[in-house]
Amino acid sequence: MKDNINNLSTFKAYLVPLIIMIVMGLVLFLPAGSLKFWEAWIWWSIISALTLFITTYFLKKDPGILSRRMKVREKEQQPGIIRILSFLSLFAYLIPGFDYRYHWSAVPVWIIIAANALVFLGYVFIFLVFKENSYASTIIQVEKEQQVITTGPYAIVRHPMYTGLLIMQLFTPLALSSYWALIFSFLFIPTIIFRIRKEEEVLLRDLPGYTDYFTKTRYRLIPSVW
């Protein structure tokens, strides 16, 4: 199993990211009805460039993390509320196109630029999390050789990957010049809270040493907040 993970082919490593990039482009530009949606081009370019960089980096340094992140089936059954909220939060990416087409929002350019910068930083933070923890994943399960990580971002909060995802999710609507999409973007907050609580149940039960880490590292997502 370990050999299969480490022998991930270049084609397979790039196939999934490329499909995601194409789908995201369709989600953004089809509702907009135009390729002149410049805010979408900036956001899409940032996400695509970083995705390709991260894929290339880990294909050379740690192909195992790419293989693990391709898993979509979870061993632990997710509560219905998580599935519903996750689905609704996806509208944060669909609404901006309609917003552009029908001119619902008038977001200042400086806010769009600042939001894109924060999306970029959030994604870079996730990259640093991946470098620190090869088993970081949104799939709730414990792998056979997984160990507790207490260094880097994990010394600050217990779930730093979700911190990066939260930053990206909350500022993506503004980066795409849409106030209305924020309504769906904020649904990501309860989604993350439910997922973290479920994930910690599994980690406390199945991952040796996590109980001590759980006790010593006080905050889950945001320092001094939660």
trRosetta pair geometry for C-beta under 8 A, 3 or more apart (Angstrom, degrees):
i j d omega theta_ij theta_ji phi_ij phi_ji
1 4 5.7 -54 -153 32 32 113
1 5 6.6 32 150 -20 64 105
2 5 5.7 -55 -154 33 34 113
2 6 6.4 21 155 -10 68 109
2 64 7.8 -18 -154 -107 69 123
2 145 7.8 51 -95 -10 118 145
3 6 6.0 -62 -144 44 31 103
3 7 5.8 16 161 -9 68 118
4 7 6.1 -66 -137 46 24 102
4 67 7.5 136 122 -149 77 154
5 8 6.7 -14 179 -43 37 99
5 63 6.9 154 148 109 64 89
5 64 4.5 43 147 -120 118 78
5 67 4.3 -160 -143 66 74 159
5 68 7.1 26 -142 -46 122 80
6 63 5.5 107 -147 68 42 113
6 64 5.8 -16 -78 -62 67 90
6 67 8.0 -74 -46 -8 27 144
7 63 7.5 152 -7 104 8 151
8 12 6.0 -119 -173 80 83 117
8 13 5.4 93 140 -66 115 101
8 59 7.1 -116 92 -129 115 78
8 63 4.2 -168 33 175 116 120
8 64 7.8 -176 -17 -74 124 30
8 66 5.7 165 126 85 172 117
8 67 5.0 -144 -74 -63 127 101
9 12 4.5 86 63 11 93 102
9 13 6.7 -154 93 -11 47 88
10 13 5.6 -56 -146 34 31 115
10 14 6.4 11 163 -4 66 110
10 59 6.5 69 -113 -167 71 142
11 14 6.6 -74 -153 44 23 95
11 15 6.0 34 155 -42 65 110
12 15 5.5 -44 -137 17 31 120
12 16 7.5 27 173 -14 60 96
12 70 7.8 -2 160 -98 104 162
13 16 7.8 -71 -177 27 21 97
13 17 7.9 0 147 5 56 112
13 55 5.8 141 155 -175 97 103
13 59 4.9 82 172 -99 164 117
13 63 7.0 -78 -92 -138 130 97
13 66 5.3 12 -130 160 94 154
14 17 6.0 -66 -155 48 45 107
14 18 5.7 43 154 -23 79 113
14 52 7.8 34 -130 -126 97 80
14 55 6.1 110 -96 151 65 147
15 18 5.9 -65 -150 38 25 109
15 19 6.3 24 157 -19 65 107
16 19 5.8 -54 -147 35 31 111
16 20 6.4 31 155 -18 65 106
16 70 5.9 -154 -44 -115 164 98
17 20 5.6 -57 -148 37 33 112
17 21 6.2 35 155 -22 67 105
17 51 4.9 164 -155 155 121 117
17 52 6.6 154 138 -80 146 58
17 55 5.2 -86 -20 -61 158 148
18 21 5.6 -51 -146 35 32 113
18 22 6.5 33 154 -18 64 104
19 22 5.8 -56 -151 36 31 110
19 23 6.3 29 153 -17 66 108
20 23 5.7 -56 -146 39 30 110
20 24 6.1 31 156 -20 66 107
20 51 7.4 -142 84 -160 124 159
21 24 5.8 -54 -145 37 28 111
21 25 6.5 33 153 -22 62 105
21 44 7.5 104 -158 -171 82 94
21 47 7.6 172 -112 110 84 100
21 48 4.9 76 -130 -111 125 101
21 51 6.7 -170 -68 73 109 151
22 25 5.7 -54 -153 33 31 114
22 26 6.6 29 151 -17 64 104
23 26 5.7 -56 -152 37 33 111
23 27 6.2 35 151 -21 67 106
24 27 5.5 -51 -144 36 34 114
24 28 6.3 28 157 -16 65 108
24 44 6.3 163 121 -122 113 97
24 47 7.0 -88 135 99 165 146
24 93 7.0 -78 -139 -174 82 138
25 28 6.0 -61 -148 39 28 107
25 29 5.9 -6 169 6 68 117
25 44 6.0 78 -91 -145 77 146
26 29 6.6 -69 -127 49 22 90
26 30 5.3 20 -179 -21 66 119
27 30 7.0 -33 -109 31 12 105
27 31 7.5 2 175 -1 45 109
27 93 5.3 22 137 133 135 109
27 94 5.8 -82 -173 -90 97 69
27 97 7.3 -157 146 -24 51 138
28 31 7.4 -92 180 39 18 96
28 32 6.7 3 151 -11 60 122
28 37 6.7 -170 153 103 97 146
28 40 4.2 145 168 -153 131 132
28 43 7.7 -179 -117 76 150 118
28 44 6.3 -122 24 -63 164 123
28 93 6.9 -71 -72 176 78 85
28 96 6.8 -17 -136 82 79 112
28 97 5.5 163 -173 -69 37 110
28 176 7.3 -128 -134 -132 108 130
29 32 5.3 -62 -145 42 39 115
29 34 7.3 -120 -160 77 82 35
29 35 6.1 20 -149 -96 130 61
29 37 6.1 -166 -110 35 71 133
29 40 6.3 166 -69 121 75 157
29 97 6.6 -153 -83 -119 8 123
30 33 7.4 30 175 -67 33 47
30 97 6.7 23 69 -180 52 161
31 94 6.1 112 -32 -175 154 69
31 95 7.8 -102 135 -127 163 10
31 96 7.8 113 84 79 130 51
31 97 2.9 107 77 102 103 127
31 98 4.7 -61 169 -47 119 72
31 100 7.9 110 109 43 88 99
31 101 6.6 -124 146 -12 68 131
32 37 4.2 -32 -168 -56 164 142
32 40 6.7 -113 -35 -15 156 152
32 96 7.7 -17 -70 119 104 72
32 97 3.9 -101 -42 -154 74 81
32 98 7.5 -110 -78 -50 46 26
32 100 4.5 -2 -126 75 101 130
32 101 5.3 -179 -149 -52 40 92
33 97 7.7 120 -5 170 62 100
33 101 5.1 73 25 -109 112 124
34 37 5.8 129 87 -32 89 86
34 100 7.4 -128 51 128 110 122
34 101 7.2 154 7 -96 104 81
37 40 4.2 25 122 17 112 120
37 41 6.9 147 95 -21 66 84
37 97 6.8 -30 -110 -121 164 69
37 100 4.9 30 -118 177 108 169
38 41 5.3 -49 -150 31 42 115
38 42 6.6 42 153 -20 69 99
39 42 5.9 -52 -154 32 34 110
39 43 6.5 26 153 -11 66 108
39 96 7.4 -118 100 176 124 128
39 100 7.3 -161 41 -90 116 124
39 112 5.8 -94 -122 -151 111 133
39 175 6.8 155 180 147 100 54
39 176 5.2 125 130 -144 118 39
39 177 4.4 -135 -66 -5 172 113
40 43 5.9 -58 -144 43 33 107
40 44 5.7 31 159 -18 69 113
40 96 6.9 151 -79 121 100 126
40 97 7.2 42 -77 -86 145 79
40 100 7.4 -60 -27 -43 116 157
40 176 6.0 44 -83 -132 69 95
41 44 5.9 -57 -137 42 25 109
41 45 6.0 28 161 -23 62 110
42 45 5.9 -59 -148 35 24 111
42 46 6.5 24 155 -19 62 106
42 112 7.7 85 67 157 151 108
42 116 5.7 -44 137 -113 119 151
42 175 7.3 -135 97 176 108 96
43 46 5.9 -57 -153 33 31 111
43 47 6.4 22 156 -12 66 109
43 116 6.2 -125 -87 -111 71 99
43 119 6.7 3 -135 92 89 168
43 172 6.8 92 -152 -147 139 78
43 175 4.8 113 -90 134 117 119
43 176 5.6 -34 -14 -72 158 83
44 47 5.9 -58 -146 42 30 107
44 48 5.9 27 158 -18 67 113
45 48 5.8 -56 -137 41 26 109
45 49 6.0 26 163 -20 64 110
46 49 6.2 -58 -145 36 22 107
46 50 6.4 13 161 -9 61 112
46 116 6.1 169 -31 -169 159 98
46 119 6.3 91 112 104 147 115
46 120 5.4 -93 -166 -84 130 92
46 123 7.5 156 147 20 98 152
47 50 6.2 -64 -147 43 25 105
47 51 6.0 28 157 -23 64 112
47 119 7.6 -53 -66 152 89 122
47 123 7.0 -170 -114 -87 62 156
48 51 5.7 -56 -144 36 27 113
48 52 6.3 23 160 -15 64 107
49 52 6.1 -59 -150 38 27 107
49 53 6.3 28 153 -19 63 109
50 53 5.5 -54 -144 38 33 114
50 54 6.1 32 158 -18 68 106
50 120 7.2 174 -55 -138 141 69
50 123 4.9 61 138 137 163 140
50 124 7.2 -105 -135 -67 133 65
50 127 7.2 -115 -175 -53 106 130
51 54 6.0 -55 -145 38 27 108
51 55 6.2 28 155 -19 62 109
52 55 5.6 -53 -144 37 30 113
52 56 6.2 30 157 -18 64 107
53 56 5.9 -59 -149 38 28 109
53 57 6.2 29 154 -22 65 109
54 57 5.6 -53 -144 35 30 114
54 58 6.3 12 164 -4 66 109
54 127 5.4 -128 -102 -110 113 105
54 130 7.1 71 -159 57 117 159
55 58 6.5 -67 -144 45 24 96
55 59 6.0 31 157 -29 63 110
55 66 6.7 82 -137 -111 70 127
56 59 5.7 -53 -144 29 26 116
56 60 6.9 14 160 -8 60 107
57 60 6.4 -77 -168 40 27 101
57 61 5.8 -15 160 12 69 121
57 127 7.8 55 60 -158 155 114
58 61 5.6 -68 -121 58 38 92
58 62 5.0 -51 -152 65 82 79
58 63 6.5 133 144 -88 78 34
58 65 5.3 -84 -163 64 139 113
58 66 5.3 151 113 -44 122 102
58 130 6.9 -61 -78 149 135 130
59 63 5.6 43 -139 -94 42 89
59 66 6.4 25 -79 -25 66 157
62 65 4.9 41 122 2 111 108
62 66 7.8 146 108 -9 68 84
62 134 5.5 -124 180 -117 142 113
63 66 5.4 -53 -161 35 53 114
63 67 6.4 53 145 -21 77 102
64 67 5.6 -55 -151 35 36 111
64 68 6.3 32 155 -17 69 106
64 134 5.9 31 89 176 113 125
65 68 5.7 -53 -145 39 34 110
65 69 6.2 30 157 -18 66 110
65 130 5.9 110 171 -167 155 101
65 134 4.7 -121 -70 -158 104 71
65 135 7.6 -117 -109 -65 84 26
65 136 7.4 18 -145 46 116 81
66 69 5.9 -60 -144 40 28 107
66 70 6.7 35 153 -28 61 103
67 70 5.9 -55 -158 23 32 114
67 71 7.9 44 146 -32 58 90
68 71 6.0 -37 -172 4 44 114
68 134 7.7 104 21 152 145 76
68 135 6.7 -87 155 -130 169 54
68 137 5.8 -101 139 -74 108 136
68 139 7.7 -139 166 40 84 131
68 143 7.1 -49 -122 -71 132 144
69 137 5.9 -157 -97 -113 68 95
71 137 7.4 14 57 -162 109 145
71 139 5.4 -10 98 -53 110 166
72 139 7.5 -145 -126 -86 17 118
73 139 7.9 37 78 -134 31 126
74 77 7.5 156 98 -83 107 25
74 78 6.6 67 67 -36 149 100
74 139 5.2 -169 -95 -156 88 83
74 140 5.5 40 -154 47 129 79
74 141 6.2 -174 -152 -36 73 109
75 140 7.6 -119 52 96 77 72
75 141 4.6 92 22 -102 114 123
76 140 4.7 -60 48 101 129 115
76 141 6.4 -175 -5 -76 96 76
76 198 6.9 158 135 164 141 112
76 202 5.8 -89 -56 -80 153 136
78 82 4.7 -100 175 73 112 132
78 83 5.7 124 106 -49 122 92
78 140 7.6 130 -81 23 91 133
78 195 8.0 -13 -133 -104 113 81
78 198 7.1 71 -124 159 69 172
79 82 5.1 98 65 1 79 100
79 83 7.6 -152 99 -1 45 87
79 194 6.7 -106 54 180 124 127
79 198 7.2 -152 -2 -78 103 139
80 83 5.6 -59 -153 39 40 110
80 84 6.1 38 153 -20 73 107
81 84 5.7 -55 -145 38 31 111
81 85 6.1 26 159 -14 66 110
81 194 6.2 -152 101 -120 110 162
82 85 6.0 -58 -143 42 27 106
82 86 6.0 30 157 -22 64 110
82 191 6.2 103 -144 -145 67 74
82 194 4.9 -154 -84 112 95 134
82 195 6.0 113 -136 -68 128 80
82 198 7.3 -39 -61 -5 152 150
83 86 5.8 -55 -144 36 27 113
83 87 6.4 28 156 -20 62 106
84 87 5.9 -58 -153 34 28 110
84 88 6.4 21 155 -14 65 109
85 88 5.8 -56 -144 40 32 108
85 89 6.2 36 156 -25 66 106
85 187 5.3 -163 -161 166 86 103
85 188 7.7 148 155 -96 102 29
85 190 5.8 -117 -138 91 156 100
85 191 4.1 -168 120 -79 122 95
85 194 7.2 124 39 24 148 141
86 89 5.9 -54 -148 31 28 113
86 90 7.3 40 150 -31 58 97
86 191 5.4 125 -71 -141 66 135
87 90 6.0 -49 -167 13 35 116
88 91 6.0 -35 -175 6 50 114
88 184 5.9 -143 152 -143 77 94
88 187 5.1 -63 101 133 111 169
89 92 5.8 -17 178 -4 59 116
89 169 7.0 -10 178 -160 122 130
89 184 5.7 151 -130 163 35 84
89 185 6.7 78 -153 -119 83 28
89 187 4.5 -146 -78 86 85 105
89 188 4.6 103 -139 -69 142 78
89 191 5.9 -61 -29 -17 146 154
90 93 6.0 -48 -177 30 59 107
90 94 6.8 49 133 -15 76 109
90 184 7.6 -67 59 162 30 131
91 94 5.0 -61 -144 43 52 112
91 95 5.6 57 159 -31 83 103
91 181 7.2 -160 126 -137 73 76
91 184 4.0 -127 77 -129 99 166
92 95 6.6 -39 -131 26 23 111
92 96 7.9 31 165 -24 49 99
92 169 6.8 70 91 -167 165 80
92 172 6.2 85 143 85 116 119
92 173 5.5 -88 -165 -63 94 103
92 181 4.7 98 -148 175 58 97
92 182 7.5 65 -127 -90 102 19
92 184 4.3 -155 -58 95 75 104
92 185 4.0 99 -117 -71 139 77
92 187 7.9 -157 -42 39 114 99
92 188 7.5 -31 -15 -34 153 116
93 96 7.1 -47 -161 18 30 109
93 172 7.0 -30 -86 142 77 139
93 176 7.9 136 -132 -30 50 167
93 181 7.6 104 -47 -154 19 132
94 97 6.6 -58 -176 26 43 109
94 98 7.4 26 143 -4 71 107
95 98 5.8 -64 -157 43 45 107
95 99 5.8 50 148 -28 77 107
95 173 7.5 1 76 -123 116 106
95 178 5.8 147 114 168 98 152
95 180 5.4 -134 166 104 135 102
95 181 4.0 175 76 -88 123 86
95 184 6.5 155 -10 17 136 134
96 99 5.0 -53 -143 36 36 120
96 100 6.3 40 157 -23 68 99
96 173 6.4 -169 -68 -137 110 62
96 176 3.6 -19 -138 136 160 130
96 177 6.7 104 -152 63 106 65
96 178 4.0 -130 -104 -20 77 143
96 181 5.1 -17 -53 -44 80 149
97 100 5.8 -50 -152 31 30 110
97 101 6.5 27 151 -17 63 106
98 101 5.5 -54 -146 37 36 112
98 102 6.0 -1 167 10 71 111
98 104 7.5 29 120 -7 80 130
99 102 6.8 -73 -137 53 20 85
99 103 7.8 79 169 -95 53 7
99 104 4.6 -84 -138 43 74 112
99 105 5.2 2 -174 13 122 106
99 176 7.7 102 60 128 132 98
99 177 7.0 -177 115 107 125 78
99 178 4.0 136 42 -113 170 106
99 179 7.8 159 -140 34 143 59
99 180 5.7 -178 -89 38 120 116
99 181 6.7 -84 -25 -29 144 102
100 103 7.6 16 -175 -71 25 47
100 176 8.0 -85 -47 166 112 87
100 177 6.8 79 -83 83 89 117
100 178 7.6 -69 -40 -70 73 104
103 106 7.7 25 -175 -67 82 84
104 178 7.3 41 75 -137 112 82
104 179 7.5 -131 121 47 99 91
104 180 5.6 -6 122 -18 144 133
105 177 6.1 168 95 154 118 70
105 178 5.2 154 20 -129 151 40
105 179 4.4 162 -116 9 127 90
105 180 6.3 -140 -48 -5 117 87
107 111 5.3 -110 176 80 95 126
107 112 5.7 112 118 -58 116 93
107 174 6.1 170 -151 -152 148 68
107 177 4.3 -159 42 -140 123 65
107 178 7.1 -60 -25 -19 134 19
107 179 6.6 168 -70 -45 101 84
108 111 4.7 92 66 4 85 103
108 112 7.2 -150 99 -6 46 86
109 112 5.4 -54 -151 35 38 115
109 113 6.3 36 153 -18 70 104
110 113 5.7 -51 -147 37 33 111
110 114 6.2 33 154 -18 66 107
111 114 5.7 -54 -143 40 31 110
111 115 6.0 33 156 -22 65 108
111 174 5.6 -93 151 -178 102 115
112 115 5.9 -56 -146 36 26 111
112 116 6.5 26 155 -18 62 106
112 174 6.6 -154 -98 152 47 72
112 175 6.1 97 -158 -140 63 37
112 177 5.5 -5 -96 -71 120 86
113 116 5.8 -56 -151 36 30 111
113 117 6.5 33 151 -21 63 105
114 117 5.6 -53 -152 33 33 115
114 118 6.6 30 152 -16 65 104
114 174 7.9 -35 79 129 86 129
115 118 5.7 -55 -150 37 34 109
115 119 6.4 38 150 -21 66 103
115 171 4.3 -177 -156 -180 84 98
115 172 7.5 167 163 -78 114 11
115 173 8.0 -92 -169 74 150 48
115 174 3.7 -169 -91 99 156 105
115 175 3.9 -146 116 -62 111 71
116 119 5.5 -49 -146 34 35 114
116 120 6.3 40 152 -21 64 103
116 171 7.9 -157 -52 142 22 114
116 175 4.5 118 -70 -133 67 110
117 120 5.6 -52 -153 34 31 115
117 121 6.4 28 151 -16 65 106
118 121 5.6 -51 -143 39 35 110
118 122 6.2 41 154 -23 65 104
118 167 5.9 -130 163 175 96 103
118 171 4.4 -160 89 -107 123 179
118 175 7.9 -141 56 -61 89 114
119 122 5.7 -53 -148 34 29 114
119 123 6.5 27 154 -17 63 105
119 167 7.3 176 -102 130 37 86
119 168 5.2 77 -140 -129 72 69
119 171 5.3 -144 -57 94 82 113
119 172 5.9 96 -101 -81 127 67
119 175 5.3 -10 -20 -53 141 158
120 123 6.0 -60 -153 36 28 108
120 124 6.4 27 152 -18 65 107
121 124 5.5 -52 -144 37 34 113
121 125 6.3 41 153 -24 65 103
121 167 7.0 -75 90 144 88 148
122 125 5.6 -52 -151 32 30 115
122 126 6.7 33 150 -19 62 101
122 164 4.7 137 -177 -165 72 67
122 165 7.2 146 169 -64 117 12
122 166 7.7 -142 -142 68 130 50
122 167 3.3 -167 -97 91 123 116
122 168 4.0 -165 109 -51 143 78
122 171 7.2 168 -15 37 141 123
123 126 5.5 -49 -153 32 36 114
123 127 6.6 43 146 -22 64 100
123 164 6.8 121 -86 176 20 115
123 168 6.0 82 -57 -87 77 128
124 127 5.4 -48 -153 31 37 118
124 128 6.7 39 148 -19 65 100
125 128 5.6 -51 -153 33 35 112
125 129 6.6 40 146 -21 64 101
125 153 7.1 105 -175 -96 89 146
125 160 7.1 -125 160 167 103 102
125 163 6.9 -83 136 100 139 99
125 164 4.0 -169 90 -97 106 112
125 167 7.1 65 37 36 141 146
126 129 5.3 -49 -152 32 37 116
126 130 6.5 40 149 -20 66 101
126 161 5.8 68 -131 -140 83 69
126 164 3.7 -176 -57 118 83 156
126 165 6.7 82 -86 -52 128 69
126 168 7.7 -16 -25 -26 132 134
127 130 5.6 -52 -152 34 33 113
127 131 6.6 36 149 -21 64 102
128 131 5.5 -49 -149 32 35 115
128 132 6.5 31 152 -16 64 106
128 152 6.7 -167 156 -178 98 126
128 153 6.2 113 112 -30 108 123
129 132 5.8 -61 -151 39 31 108
129 133 6.2 -30 170 35 69 103
129 136 5.3 116 140 -114 101 169
129 152 7.5 164 -107 125 45 128
129 153 5.3 -52 -91 47 82 147
129 154 7.9 110 -134 -47 82 85
129 160 4.9 -172 -100 100 121 109
129 161 4.6 172 138 -77 160 76
129 164 6.4 -132 -6 -5 135 139
130 133 6.9 -83 -130 65 22 65
130 134 7.4 57 -176 -106 63 37
130 136 5.6 -119 -97 53 56 132
130 161 7.8 84 -55 -102 69 110
131 152 7.7 -177 87 -130 92 165
132 136 7.8 64 72 -37 81 131
132 149 5.9 116 145 179 96 143
132 151 6.4 -154 -153 89 115 85
132 152 3.8 -122 -104 52 144 157
132 153 6.2 -171 22 27 160 89
132 154 6.3 -172 137 -6 140 108
133 136 4.3 97 96 -42 109 98
133 149 4.4 -113 -90 -6 106 164
133 154 6.7 95 -46 -46 127 134
133 161 7.9 -95 64 -45 128 116
135 143 5.5 -139 -130 22 125 128
135 146 4.6 77 -103 -118 171 106
136 161 4.9 152 -173 -61 121 142
137 141 7.9 -28 85 46 134 80
138 161 7.6 -140 -66 128 74 133
138 165 8.0 90 -85 -75 119 161
138 195 7.6 -22 -160 -176 83 148
140 195 7.2 -150 -62 -164 122 84
140 198 6.0 -32 -124 120 162 104
140 199 4.9 -128 -119 -99 105 77
140 202 5.5 134 172 12 99 157
141 202 6.9 -87 -105 170 29 149
142 146 5.5 -135 -168 53 73 143
142 202 6.4 -171 -28 151 99 101
142 203 6.7 139 -76 -105 113 56
142 206 4.1 -172 18 115 151 124
142 207 4.9 -157 -123 -66 135 89
143 146 4.2 113 58 -35 85 110
146 207 6.3 -63 107 -121 115 108
147 209 7.3 10 -165 53 71 143
148 207 6.3 122 -68 150 87 117
148 208 7.6 -114 -22 94 108 55
148 209 4.2 -127 0 105 138 115
148 210 5.3 -177 -93 -81 120 62
148 212 7.9 106 125 63 174 94
148 213 5.0 -166 -173 -29 135 147
149 152 7.4 -24 162 42 115 105
149 154 4.7 131 115 8 93 170
150 154 5.6 -125 -132 116 18 115
150 155 6.1 68 160 -84 62 74
150 213 5.7 -136 -89 -118 103 112
150 216 7.8 14 -139 85 125 133
150 217 7.2 -158 -137 -46 85 129
151 154 6.2 37 55 58 30 104
151 155 5.7 6 -139 -42 27 110
152 155 6.4 143 59 2 24 98
152 160 7.9 -109 119 26 92 167
153 156 5.8 -60 -165 34 49 110
153 157 7.0 -31 163 45 82 82
153 160 3.5 82 142 -126 126 171
153 163 7.6 -154 -178 47 127 136
154 157 7.5 -84 -130 74 33 46
154 158 7.0 41 -150 -129 75 33
154 160 6.1 -106 -70 -5 54 122
154 213 8.0 -22 165 -167 111 129
154 217 7.2 -56 165 -108 68 164
155 217 7.2 -142 -154 -106 29 118
156 160 6.8 77 65 -85 102 116
156 217 7.9 56 92 -151 13 111
156 219 7.4 -36 151 68 61 116
156 223 5.8 -60 178 -67 97 118
157 160 5.3 132 69 -72 100 72
157 163 5.9 105 67 -47 152 137
157 217 7.1 125 -152 168 18 116
157 219 5.0 -61 -113 104 82 95
157 220 6.1 29 -171 130 98 18
157 221 5.8 86 -172 -113 143 4
157 222 6.9 23 -95 -47 145 12
157 223 6.3 -114 -62 -58 100 71
158 200 7.6 42 132 -96 144 112
158 213 7.2 124 -120 139 101 102
158 214 6.9 43 -114 -111 146 58
158 217 5.2 139 -70 110 87 127
158 219 7.0 -170 -2 99 86 45
158 220 5.0 -43 46 -125 109 51
158 221 8.0 -41 52 -48 78 45
159 162 4.4 6 141 24 112 118
159 163 6.8 142 105 -24 70 84
159 196 5.4 -98 -24 -120 168 112
159 199 7.3 99 -101 84 130 145
159 220 5.4 10 17 176 109 76
159 221 5.8 -22 67 -86 106 68
160 163 5.0 -45 -152 26 47 121
160 164 6.7 46 154 -16 71 97
161 164 5.9 -54 -158 36 35 109
161 165 6.4 33 147 -16 66 108
162 165 5.2 -51 -142 41 39 115
162 166 6.0 47 155 -28 68 102
162 192 5.1 131 -171 -152 124 118
162 195 7.4 174 -106 88 138 121
162 196 6.4 -81 5 -73 174 110
162 221 5.9 -65 99 -119 113 98
163 166 5.8 -52 -149 31 27 113
163 167 6.8 29 152 -18 61 103
163 221 5.6 160 -79 -168 83 65
163 222 6.7 143 -118 -75 105 62
164 167 5.8 -53 -153 33 33 111
164 168 6.5 30 153 -15 66 107
165 168 5.7 -58 -150 39 33 111
165 169 6.0 30 156 -20 69 110
165 188 7.7 -142 137 175 97 131
165 192 7.3 165 91 -97 118 125
166 169 5.8 -56 -141 38 28 109
166 170 6.1 21 163 -15 65 111
166 188 6.6 169 -120 123 65 119
166 189 7.2 69 -136 -96 110 67
166 192 6.1 -15 -79 -52 106 167
166 221 6.9 65 -15 -174 154 119
167 170 6.3 -62 -143 38 23 104
167 171 6.3 -7 169 6 61 117
168 171 6.7 -80 -145 48 20 91
168 172 6.1 38 161 -47 63 106
169 172 6.0 -41 -144 7 25 118
169 185 5.5 163 157 -160 80 89
169 188 4.3 -45 146 56 154 176
170 173 7.9 -61 174 21 31 98
170 182 7.8 41 -160 -137 61 84
170 185 5.7 128 -116 151 39 120
170 186 7.3 60 -116 -86 86 59
170 188 7.1 -131 -60 60 71 130
171 174 5.5 -57 -160 45 60 110
171 175 5.8 66 142 -27 80 104
172 175 5.4 -56 -143 37 33 115
172 176 6.2 18 160 -7 67 110
172 181 7.6 -89 105 128 86 133
172 185 6.5 -179 57 -114 95 131
173 176 5.8 -68 -148 48 29 101
173 178 4.8 -92 -170 77 84 91
173 179 7.2 98 147 -112 120 14
173 180 7.8 -149 -163 70 128 43
173 181 3.5 -174 -123 90 114 109
173 182 4.7 -158 83 -63 159 64
173 184 8.0 140 -74 58 132 85
173 185 5.0 -113 -20 -31 124 145
174 177 7.3 42 -172 -79 35 26
174 178 7.5 -120 -80 53 27 52
174 179 7.8 44 -92 -86 72 53
174 182 7.3 43 -48 -74 82 109
176 181 6.7 6 75 36 122 161
178 181 4.0 58 110 4 126 113
178 182 7.3 -176 114 -22 77 75
179 182 5.8 -39 -172 6 46 119
180 183 6.2 -30 -178 5 51 112
181 184 5.9 -56 -166 42 55 103
181 185 5.9 60 138 -28 77 108
182 185 5.1 -56 -140 38 38 118
182 186 6.2 42 161 -26 70 100
183 186 6.5 -58 -160 27 22 107
183 187 7.8 30 141 -25 54 98
184 187 5.6 -39 -165 13 46 119
185 188 6.0 -32 -180 2 49 115
186 189 5.8 -21 -176 2 61 114
187 190 6.5 -50 -165 40 52 99
187 191 6.3 58 141 -24 71 110
188 191 5.1 -59 -148 40 38 121
188 192 6.1 41 156 -23 72 103
189 192 6.1 -55 -150 33 27 107
189 193 6.6 26 153 -18 62 107
190 193 5.3 -53 -144 36 39 115
190 194 6.2 39 158 -18 70 103
191 194 6.1 -58 -152 37 27 107
191 195 6.3 22 154 -15 64 112
192 195 5.6 -59 -144 41 31 110
192 196 6.0 32 159 -22 68 107
192 221 6.9 89 141 -110 128 144
193 196 6.0 -53 -144 34 26 109
193 197 6.5 24 158 -16 61 107
194 197 6.0 -60 -152 36 28 109
194 198 6.4 23 154 -14 65 110
195 198 5.8 -60 -148 41 31 109
195 199 5.9 32 155 -22 68 110
196 199 5.5 -54 -141 38 30 113
196 200 6.2 29 159 -21 65 106
196 220 5.5 86 172 175 146 135
196 221 6.8 -79 -81 -58 163 110
197 200 6.0 -54 -147 34 27 109
197 201 6.9 36 151 -24 60 100
198 201 5.7 -49 -158 25 34 115
198 202 7.0 28 150 -13 64 104
199 202 5.8 -59 -158 37 36 109
199 203 6.1 29 151 -16 71 110
200 203 5.5 -53 -136 42 37 110
200 204 5.9 38 162 -19 69 107
200 214 7.0 109 -157 -116 110 124
200 220 7.7 -66 -60 -119 137 120
201 204 6.2 -58 -146 38 22 108
201 205 6.3 15 156 -13 59 116
202 205 5.8 -67 -149 42 27 109
202 206 5.7 -22 172 18 68 119
202 207 7.8 61 128 -13 70 100
203 206 6.7 -73 -121 53 21 82
203 207 4.6 -24 -158 21 67 127
203 210 4.6 -154 155 -172 95 164
203 214 7.7 149 109 -66 114 118
204 207 7.5 -14 -53 44 13 87
204 210 5.7 -129 -92 102 43 119
204 211 5.9 82 -142 -82 81 78
204 214 6.3 19 -92 -46 100 160
207 210 4.1 67 89 -29 107 129
209 212 5.8 -50 -166 35 58 110
209 213 6.4 55 142 -16 78 107
210 213 5.4 -58 -148 43 41 113
210 214 5.8 52 151 -30 72 104
211 214 5.5 -50 -146 32 29 118
211 215 6.6 28 154 -18 62 105
212 215 5.8 -57 -152 35 31 110
212 216 6.2 18 157 -11 67 112
213 216 6.0 -62 -140 43 30 103
213 217 5.7 -4 173 11 71 113
214 217 7.0 -62 -123 52 15 85
219 222 6.6 -97 175 79 130 35
219 223 5.2 158 55 -109 167 42
219 224 6.9 -34 -80 -15 147 28
219 225 7.1 73 -143 52 127 58
219 226 6.5 102 -153 106 88 23
220 226 5.7 -37 46 137 102 73
221 225 7.3 -64 81 84 89 106
221 226 5.4 2 44 92 104 92
222 225 3.9 -8 95 51 113 126
222 226 5.7 44 44 43 91 75
